[in-house]
Amino acid sequence: MPDGAALPVLDHDLADDELQWMKSAYADFSKARDAAGPGFDPKEALRAILARPEYRLSADAPDLSGPGPWRLGQNRHGRGVAAVFLPRVELHTHIASRTDQFPMYVVGEAEGFSLDANGKPVLEPVVGGSHFHNAPGAPHAFVPKVGVAKPDNWEIAFIAITPRNLKEDTHRVSDEVRALYKQAVGQDAPLGV
């Protein structure tokens, strides 16, 4: 496991152009979904949208092959942008890095788990086009919606904007956080990273 304590803390506000890029990508995804009908494949639609020239972060087209994650490159602020697809819960923290996650779709329903300013567990509904900001050190996870049957093919897809390669700064949460997760979600926390 990496030692996040050795990294400088990177906590930032996203710039207006980063937020606008996300709003545009989500708006185009929503239009594709609304026009498609019952045979809609959200991952293929997102692949087609992110391949468009207006969403390229460099002159080179991103590699959108395979099941993901798709690393889209760095934006003009030097932050990494990736499309991430999770078929399971990944409870973790980034000790020295702020992360911003923008849900694009969920197969099934989902909530975002985190702790509030008083250290109490919070479940926030995931809706397309929303923005989850995780401050450095904040534990977080997307979870199937509590009290709703989880489909076998449950998956959440989101765009992540991060200040560094998070392989350097992804950590398991404490036993205390795991207990708070169980209190909120009603299930044991996954082992994590």
C-alpha positions in Angstrom: 0.0 0.0 0.0 1.4 3.5 -0.9 2.4 5.9 1.8 0.2 9.0 1.1 1.8 10.8 4.1 4.9 11.4 1.9 2.9 13.1 -0.8 2.1 16.8 -0.9 -1.6 17.5 -0.3 -3.3 18.5 -3.6 -6.7 20.1 -2.8 -8.1 22.4 -5.4 -11.4 23.7 -6.8 -12.2 22.7 -10.4 -11.9 25.5 -12.9 -15.0 26.7 -14.8 -13.8 25.0 -18.1 -13.5 21.6 -16.3 -17.0 21.9 -15.0 -18.3 23.0 -18.4 -16.5 20.1 -20.1 -18.4 17.7 -17.7 -21.7 19.4 -18.2 -21.4 19.2 -22.0 -20.3 15.5 -21.9 -23.3 14.7 -19.7 -25.7 16.7 -21.8 -24.6 14.8 -24.9 -24.8 11.5 -23.1 -28.4 12.4 -21.9 -29.4 13.3 -25.5 -28.1 10.0 -26.8 -29.9 8.0 -24.1 -33.2 9.9 -24.7 -33.0 9.2 -28.5 -32.0 5.6 -28.3 -35.0 3.8 -26.9 -35.1 0.4 -25.2 -31.9 -1.1 -26.7 -29.7 1.6 -25.3 -26.2 0.5 -24.3 -24.8 3.2 -22.0 -21.2 2.2 -22.1 -21.1 2.2 -25.9 -22.9 5.5 -26.0 -20.4 7.0 -23.6 -17.5 5.5 -25.7 -18.9 7.2 -28.8 -19.3 10.6 -27.0 -15.8 10.6 -25.5 -14.4 9.8 -28.9 -15.7 13.0 -30.3 -13.0 15.7 -31.1 -14.6 18.2 -28.7 -13.9 15.9 -25.8 -10.3 15.2 -26.6 -7.8 16.5 -24.1 -4.9 16.3 -26.5 -4.3 16.0 -30.2 -4.3 12.2 -29.9 -7.5 10.2 -29.6 -7.8 8.5 -26.2 -7.8 4.7 -26.0 -11.4 3.8 -25.4 -11.0 0.1 -26.0 -11.9 -2.6 -23.5 -14.1 -2.4 -20.5 -12.3 0.5 -18.8 -11.1 2.5 -17.1 -10.5 4.7 -20.0 -7.7 7.2 -19.4 -8.7 10.3 -21.3 -5.5 12.2 -20.6 -4.7 15.4 -18.7 -6.7 18.6 -19.0 -5.1 22.0 -19.4 -4.9 22.3 -15.6 -2.7 19.2 -15.4 -5.4 17.0 -13.8 -6.0 13.5 -15.0 -9.4 12.7 -16.5 -10.7 9.1 -16.7 -14.0 7.2 -17.3 -14.3 4.6 -14.6 -16.7 1.6 -14.5 -17.2 -0.1 -11.1 -19.3 -3.4 -10.9 -18.6 -3.5 -7.1 -18.2 -1.3 -4.1 -14.7 0.1 -3.6 -14.5 1.8 -0.2 -11.2 3.8 0.2 -9.6 7.1 0.8 -7.0 9.3 -0.9 -5.0 10.8 1.9 -3.3 13.6 -0.1 -5.6 14.1 -3.1 -8.9 15.7 -3.8 -11.0 13.8 -6.3 -14.1 14.8 -8.2 -16.5 12.2 -9.6 -19.3 12.9 -12.0 -21.7 9.9 -12.4 -22.8 9.3 -16.0 -25.0 6.2 -15.5 -25.9 3.4 -13.1 -27.2 0.0 -14.0 -29.6 -0.3 -11.1 -29.5 2.5 -8.4 -26.7 3.9 -6.3 -25.8 6.1 -3.5 -22.5 7.8 -2.5 -21.2 6.9 0.9 -19.1 9.5 2.8 -18.8 11.1 6.2 -20.1 14.6 7.0 -18.2 17.3 8.8 -19.0 15.8 12.1 -17.8 12.3 11.1 -21.3 10.9 10.7 -22.1 8.5 7.7 -24.0 10.0 4.8 -25.6 8.4 1.8 -26.3 10.7 -1.0 -28.5 9.6 -4.0 -26.6 9.3 -7.2 -28.2 11.0 -10.1 -26.7 11.5 -13.6 -24.9 14.8 -13.9 -24.3 15.2 -10.2 -20.9 16.0 -8.7 -19.2 14.2 -5.8 -16.3 16.1 -4.3 -14.0 14.1 -2.0 -11.6 16.2 0.0 -8.2 14.7 0.8 -8.6 12.0 3.4 -12.3 11.7 3.0 -13.5 8.0 2.8 -15.9 7.4 -0.1 -17.6 4.7 -2.1 -20.5 4.3 -4.5 -22.8 1.6 -3.2 -26.0 0.0 -4.5 -29.0 1.9 -3.2 -29.8 0.7 0.4 -33.1 -1.1 0.6 -33.4 -1.8 -3.1 -32.6 -5.1 -4.7 -29.3 -5.0 -6.6 -29.3 -6.3 -10.1 -26.7 -8.9 -11.0 -25.2 -6.5 -13.6 -25.0 -3.5 -11.2 -22.5 -1.0 -12.4 -21.8 2.7 -11.9 -19.9 4.7 -14.5 -18.4 8.1 -13.7 -15.8 10.5 -15.0 -13.1 11.2 -12.4 -10.9 14.3 -12.4 -7.8 13.8 -10.2 -4.7 15.8 -9.4 -2.3 12.8 -9.7 -2.2 9.1 -10.5 -4.2 7.7 -7.6 -2.2 4.5 -7.5 0.2 6.6 -5.5 -2.5 7.6 -3.0 -5.3 5.1 -2.6 -5.7 3.6 0.9 -7.9 1.3 3.0 -10.1 3.0 5.4 -9.9 2.6 9.2 -11.9 0.0 11.2 -13.9 2.9 12.6 -14.9 4.0 9.1 -15.8 0.4 8.2 -18.1 0.3 11.2 -19.8 3.5 10.1 -20.2 2.1 6.6 -21.9 -1.0 8.1 -24.2 1.3 10.2 -25.2 3.3 7.1 -25.4 0.5 4.5 -26.4 -2.5 6.6 -23.6 -4.7 5.2 -20.0 -5.3 6.0 -17.6 -3.0 4.2 -15.6 -4.5 1.4 -12.0 -5.1 2.2 -11.1 -2.2 -0.1 -7.9 -1.6 -2.0 
